[in-house]
Amino acid sequence: MFWRGVWGYLPANIVQGVVGFLAIVIFTRVLSPADFGRYALAFSVMTLAHVAVFSWLEAAMARFWAAEQTAEGLARHFASLYRTAFRLGLVFLPVAAVLIALWPMDMAFRIAVAVGVGGIPVRCFAKLAMERFRAAGEVGRAARIDMITAIGGLAIGVAVALAGAGGSAPLIGLMLAPLLTLPFILPGELKQGRGARVDRTRLRTYAVYGYPIAASLALAVVLSSTDRFLLAAFMNEAAVGAYHAGYSLANRTLDVLFIWLGAAGTPALVMALERGGGERLQTAAREQASTFLLIGLPAAAGVALVAGPLTEVMIGEDLRRVAASITPWIALSALLSGLTTYYFHQAFTLGRRTGLLLAAMAVPALANIVLNLLLIPGHGVMGAAWSTAISFGLGLIASIAIGRRVLVMPVPWETLARCGLATAAMALAVSVLPRLGGLVELMLQATVGALVYAVVALTLNAAGVRDVAGRLLATARTRRALS
């Protein structure tokens, strides 16, 4: 199931990656640094509100679908989640409107926050459907929704940005794109719960499981956004814009990879545990961890190595210098965050001990606040980048230590060593290349780095990649022979 998901979600994640990079390229040029900073702050508010109110429902859909064995149970599952989401939306929107009206902020920022928060219920319904598709192994449907919302969100955002919507523009795209998909997916999902009632006992179970996850996600938002609010407080919104540009560039690269692998990996681990028990789970987990290291380690190192030419190509001139300086630190942070969130946190969700997940997330979140308060006043955006990297490192250690009390997630040390050697060889090769600047330098470094890593990884058989390649070639030869 894992590899079927990996290949099935590949097109959607390629689209996500391209859209993410295009968003950085376009919005850092179309929006002023201050408007880009307002967008970054409003996006953080929107994300925090979403996870605080709705994410527990999405987590329950992802975790409990595979455990349902009867048609009646599935109907109650769908009815409980979708009807609760609708009722929460009816309460959430007016309360949010009052809070935004009372919150003292400039009008441009107020509009951006209102747009972002107003689209949250729509995104929740779309996310519930996507989590169900992923849990059921309906890779194609989940991938199509992902691609449509990504492309539509960017197109709408760019159009309204060119029309002068300012920092609200990207958020308008994020609000309208999922809304356009609902007529095609929501009727079928609601039909699954037709005739069933909301099961309060079931909801309590979902809440006990899901609320700690939502709280941990809220802490993750705090961890990833505290720096922006403190930069705005100690410096200005333009500094936030420059920091967010560099952060988005490095983090987006790694985030797309981990979301891709996690979209396939999480349902596969749940299915392995529910249908095969602990031994099958350990085998699946070790395979996934090895794959994460094989792809994530060189990706993080590669982003750090090409930070200069990458920012020249991707980011507007006003934000470029600062973005380049923090990109290596954010790449490290993204690697640590991805391994923590999409692998080691699975111990808590698989073991249904999500309260401990909250404890694990509290460590980096609190550390991030303290470190930012200490480092930003003296070091500005670089202090924020250092704080982020240190905090995510502490979070990884805390998640491993606390997670072992629930479920031991295996660490493939041999794979780590071999991938580390291949990454070191890649870094050495890239470091001796001439500095040509711009797109030429970026393409040269990326090509040479990828080739060197591939050759060394195949030679060392890192994560069993040579064995996998051999099986794929054998399968291809068999198909040609049969045809």
N, C-alpha and C positions, 0 to 999 in steps of 0.2 A: 504493500500500500504506500510506503514511503517513497519509493522510486517512481511509482506511477504518479504520485502527487508532484514530485520534483519536476518531472518532465512535463506534466500537464500544466503546472503553474508557471513554467518558464516563459511562455509568450506574454502572460499578464505582467510578470515582473520585469521583463524587458521593456514593456510599455511604461510601467511605473517608473523605471529608471530614466527612460528618455524624457517622460513628462516631468519628472522631478528636476532633471538638469535644465530642461527648457524653461521651467518656471524660474529657476535661479537666474539663468541668462537673461530672460525677458524682464522679470520684475525688478531686478537690480539695475536695469537700465531705464525702464519706463517710470518706475516710482522714484521719488526722491529718497535720500537716506532716512529722513525723518518719517516719511510715509511707510517705508519698508520696516522701520522700527515699530511704528504703530501696528502694522500688520502682525509682526512677530509677537508683540505683547497681547494683542487681541486673540491670536491663535492659541496662546497659552491659556488665556481665560476660558476660551471655548472648550479646549481639551479638558481642562480641570472640571468644568461644569458637566461635561458629558460623562466622564468616568465617575463622578460623584453620584450621579442620579441614575444612569442607564446601563453602565457597563456590567453590573452584576447579572442583568438579564442575558446579555450577550455571552458572558462566561458560562452561565447555566445551560444555554442552548448548545454550546460547544462541548461541554463535559457530559451532560446527561442524555443526549440523544441516543448514543450507542447502547446505553444501559436499558432502554425501553424494549420490551419484548412483545407487547400486545398492541393491537390497534387502538384499544380503549386508552391505554397508557399514553400512546403517542398523541392522541387527540387531546387529552388533558394537558399534556406537555405543551403543545402548541397554543391551546386556549389560554393557559395560565400565563405564558410569556407574552403573547401578542396583546391580549386584553390589558394586562398590567402595564405594558409599555404605553398603550393608548391613554390609559387613565393617568399615568405619571405625566405624560405630555400635556394633558389638559390642566394639570396643576402647575407644572414647571414653567410654561410660557408666561402666564400672567405674573407669577412671582418674580421671574427673571426680569420682566419689563419694569416692575416697580423698583427692583434693586438697581438696575441700570439707570433709571431716572433719578434715583437718589444719590448715586455714586458721583462724587465731585471729580470731573475730568473734562478735558476739552472736547468740543463737539465732534471733531474728526475721529477721535479715539472712541467716543461714545457710540457713534454710528457703526464703526468697525466691530465693536464688541456686540452690539445689538444684532448685526447681521450674522456674525459667527454663532451666537447663542441661539438665534431664531431657527437655524437650520439643524439643531441637534436632534430633535425628535425624528426628523426625516432620515437622518443618517443612522439613527438607532434601528428603524425598521429595515433599512437596507442591510445593515450589519447583521441583524438577526437572521435574515435570509441567507446571507453569505456564510455565516457560521453553520447553519443547518446544511447547506450544500457541501461545505468542507467535511463536516462530521459524517455525512452520508457517502462521501467519496465521489460526489458529483463535481468533479474537477472542472469540466468544461463550463458549466453554468456559473460556478463561482468565479472562474477566470474571466468570463465575458463581462460580468457585472463590474469586476475590478477594472477592466480595461475601459469600459464605457464611462464609468464615473471619473476615471483619471483623465482621459482625453477630453471629455465634456467639461470637467471642472477647469482645466487649463484654458480651453477655448473660450469659455464664458468669462473667466477671470481676465484674460488678456483683452477681450473685447471691451469690457466695462472699464478696464484700466486705461485703455486708449481714449475712452469717452470721458475720462477725468474723475473716476470714482475714488482715486487715491488709495489709501491703505485698506479700504473695504473691498477692493476689487477681487483679490484672490479668495476672500471669504464668500463673496457672492457666488463665485464658481463652485466652491465647496458645498454651498447650500442648494443650488439649483440642479447640479448634475445628478445626485442621487434621487432627487424628486422626479426626474424624467424617467428613471428606471422603475419606480414603484408600480405604475400601471401594468407592467409586464411580469412582475414577480410577486407582488403582494396578494392578488386574488388567489393564486394557487397556494400560498402559504396559509392564508386565513382559512381556506377550505379544509386544510388538514385538521383544524380544531373545531370544525362545524359540529354542532350538537353537543359539545362538551362544555362543562362549566369550569370556572377558575377553581383550582384545587388549592385551598389555603394551606393544607398540610404540606403539599408539594412546594408551594411558594416559600414556606418557612425553610424547608430543606435547601432550596435554591438560594435563599437569602443568606443562610448560615454559611453556605459554600461561597456565594458570589460576592457578598459585601466585603469580606477581607481582601478579595482580589481587587475590587473597585478601590478600596482604600489604599492598597499597595500601588495600584496604577496612579492614584492621586499623588502618592508620594513620589512616584516616578516622574510625574509632571512637575512637581516641586523641584525634584532633582535636576530636571532638564530646563527649567525656566526661571528659577530663582536668580540666576546670574543676570538674566535680561532685566528683571525688575530692579535689581540692585545697581546695574549699570545705568539704568534710567534715573535712579535716585542720586547716584554719586556723580554721573556724567550728564548724558543727554540722550534723546531718542536717536540721534544720528549714530552715536556709539553703539546703541542697541542694533541698529540696522547693519552696521559693519560686522559686528560680532555674529549676528544671525546669518549673514551671508556666508561667512566662513564655516560656521557651525553646520548650516544646512548642506553645504557642498560636501564636506567630509562625512557627516553623519548620514546623509541620504544615500551615499554610495554603499556604505556598510548595511544600512537599515534595509535597503531593498533586497540585499542578499539574504539577510537573516529572516525577513518577513517571508521571502520565497521559500526558504528551507523550513521555517516554522509552520507555514501554511500546510505543508505536506507532512511535517514531522509530528506535530501535536496530535492530529487525528490518528496517525499511525501508532503512536505510543498508547493512546487511550484504547484503541482497538486491540493492540497486543496484550495489554493488561486485562481487559474485559474478556477477551476470547482465548487468550493463551496463558495467562498467569505470569508469575514473577520471572521465571526463566526466560520466557519469550520476550518479556519487557527488557531485561538486561541486554539481550542480544540486539534488539532494535535500538536501544539507547546508545550502546557502544558504536553501532554503525552510524547513527546520526551525529554523535559527537565527533567522530573521525571526519565525517563530511564537512561539518562546520569548520573544523580546523583546516582542512585541506583548502577550502575556499576562502574563509574569513581571514586567516593569518596573512596570506600574500596580498589580499585586497587592502587590508589596513596599512600594511607596509608600503604598498604601491601608491596609495593616496598620499601618504606622508612624503614619499620620495619625489612625487611630481607636483608638490604643492605650488611651487612658483609658476610654472607654465600653465597648470590647471586653472589657477585663479585668473591668469591673464586672459585665458580663452573664455572662461565661464562667467566672470563677475564684472560688473560695471566699474569704470575707472575710479570713481569716488570711493568705492568700498574695497578695492582690490588689495592694497598694501596690508591693511589690518587683517583681512581674511586669510592671506597667505601665511601670516605669522602664526595664526592659531590652528591652521588646518592639521598639522601633524599631531598636535595634542588631542584634537577632537577625533581624529581617526583612531587613536589609541582608545579613547573613551568609548567610541562606537563599537569597537571590537569587544571590549570588556562588557559593555552593556548587552550586546547581542548574545554572547555566550551565557550571561547570567539570565536574561529574560527568556530566551528561547530554548535553553537547555536545563540549567541547574534549577530554575524555578519550576520545572515540570515535577520535581519531587513533591512539592506542596499540592499541586493541583491533582496529580495522579493519586496521591495519598489522601486527598480531601482534608488536608490540614492547612487550610488557607489562612488561618489565624497566624500561623508561624511565618507565612509569606509576608504578612504585614510587619512582623518583627524584623525580618531580614531586610525589608525595604527601608525601615526607619533608620537603619545605620547609615547608609549613604546619603539619605535625604537630610538628616540632621548635620552630618559632616559637611555637606555641600553648603548649607546655610552659614555655618561657622566659618568655613574656609573662605567663602566669598566675602563675608564681612571683614575678614582679616586681610585678604589679598587684593581685592578690587581697589580700595582707596590708594594703595601705593603702586599698583602695577596695572590698573585698568583692565582692558580686555584680556591681556595675557594672564593676569591674575585669575580671571574668570575661567580661562581655559585650563590652567593648572588645577584649579579647584575641581573642575569637572572630572579630569582624569584621575585625580587622587580619590575622589568620592566613588567613582565607578569601580576602582580597584578594591576599595574597602567593601563595596557592595558584593562583589564577586566572592571575596573571602567569607563574608557573613553568610551568603546564600549557601555556599558549600558546607560550612560548619553547622548551620542550623538545619539545613535540608537533610543531613545525614541522620538526624533524629527521626525522620519520617521515612525516607527512601533513599538508598545510596545510588546516586547516578554515577556510573563508571566514568573514570577519566582515562582515555587512551594515551598513556604516557609515551609509548613508542611512536604513535602517530604524531604527537606533539613534537618529539625530537626530530623526526624525519622532515616534517613540514617546516620546522624551524630552520633546519639546515638548508632546505631548498629556498626558503625566504631569504636567508643570509646570503646565499649565492646570488640571488636576484638583486639584492641591495648593492652588493659589491659591483656587479656588472653595470647597474644604472649609475652608480656614483662616479664611474670613470668616463662616462659619455660626455661629449662636448656640450656646452651651454649655448644653444642656438636661439632660445627664446620662443615664446608663443606656441602656435599649433605644431610647428615642425619639431620643436623639442619635446612637446608632449607626446606626439605620435612615436617618435624615436624611442623615448624612454619606456613608454607603455609596451611597444612591440618587443623590444629587447628584453625587458623585464619579464613579460609573459612567456617568451620563448625559453629563457634561461630557467625560469621556475618549472615550466612543463617538463623540460628535459631532465632536470635534477630530480623532480618528484617522481617521474617515471622510472628513472634509474634506481632510486631508493625504494620504489614501490610504496610511496607514502600513502597511508589510508587505503592500501590495496588497490591503488588507481591502475597499476599495470594489469592486475588480475581482471578488473572491471573492463578495461580497454580490450583485453584479450577475449573476454566473453562477448562483448559487443561485436568485435570483428568476426568471431566465429558464427554468431547469429546472422550477421549480414551475409557471410559466405553461404550459409545454409539456405537463406531466403533466395539468393541469386541462383543457387543450384536447383531449387524447387521450381523457380519460375522459368 
